[in-house]
């Protein structure tokens, strides 16, 4: 087996070892899991040079292959990003353990005590693109929630992910947990992904995280249950009652603070009542920040290039933004309803009724009122880290943390009752 290809037997063997590890993890105390997370964090910081050397190999190969600047940014690690990943592990350790939490509990008239409690899924597989930090976030969240992690990053990040998994698995083992609790799925070609998608009975859950092509492939081909994460065609709507200083600050942050991520804003909608005061102002500010605006007539008059339907549908992941003037709140909602991917939408307004209507009418996983869309993030929500952002409506929606990596079981306690 090479690093490029793996047989079905290779993939299933890794999954089988993960299943054994999951059975052990399900019984571990919070103290043991937290100690392992701290060991993983400290070992990761100590291995920064080795991790960055592996990442440099991936970056060099990515540049040679012509990867876009956005993908190279997602792929790149530096000492600060490694330190942030380690801190994410410590943050997860500080969170309550979801395993064993009682969601419902009551006593039946016949004396049976019935409780619904959180339990681990078992083996959770992540399939993701480019970003090596997902390797660490996923491993930490899976371990804390009692799950074994199977990690399948993209071929572009192979050396980075290999180095990270070696560090994390070794640290977990040194803390007394199974080394196979964190494993890299062998192979970097699509065939190995296919083997993983069909490992029903060995893998309990698959979470894809990446572009529309990857997610679509996983959803359409998996026999293992999937939680679908989605692309981020994210909108900011500036209402008639907006504070325009706040609006400018939010739009610039949502678009430019890190354009390559899914919670970055891709479309700006401006109420016609404030268009004269705001369009030229925001167009100038976006241009100064290096953003290319793809706009309607009002924005074209301020230097934008003409927008097409492809622009309204785009997740740019770059310094590009679609922009339009809309007649009113209803027109903004209609635009969002047609083009949104269901990730995050924001309204900037001082009108409480407008904010309430927007929140009620928008059908997305997260809705921001007078705040940047960049806050749709597990860390910003207080999860410590996130496994992904779900745009589906079953089980988990929005940023997914520890609770979303658990299922439930019913525990019924009696004293001899029979039916």
Buried (B, 14 or more C-beta within 10 A) or exposed (E): EEBEEBBBEBBBBBBBBBBBBBBBBBEBEBEBBBBBBBBBBBBBBEBBEEBBEBBBEBBEBBEEEEBEEBBBBBBBBEEEBBBBBBBBBBBBBEBEBBBEBEEEEEEEEEEBEBBBBBBBBBBBBBBBBBBBBBBBBBBBBBBBBBBBBBBBBBBBBBBBBBBBBBBBBBBBBBBEBBBBBBBBBBBBEEBBBBBBBBBEEBBBBBBBBBBEEBBEBBBEEBEBBBBBBBBBBBBBBBBBBBBBEBBBBBBBBBBBBBBBBBBBBBBBBBBBBBBEEBBBBBBEBBBEBEBBBBBBEBBBEBBBEEBEEEBBBBBBBBBBBBBBBBEBBEBBBBBBEEBBBBBBBBBBBEBEEBBEBBEEBBEBBBBBBBBBBBBBBBBBBEBBBBBBBBBBEEEBBBBBBBBBBBEBEEEEEEEEEEE
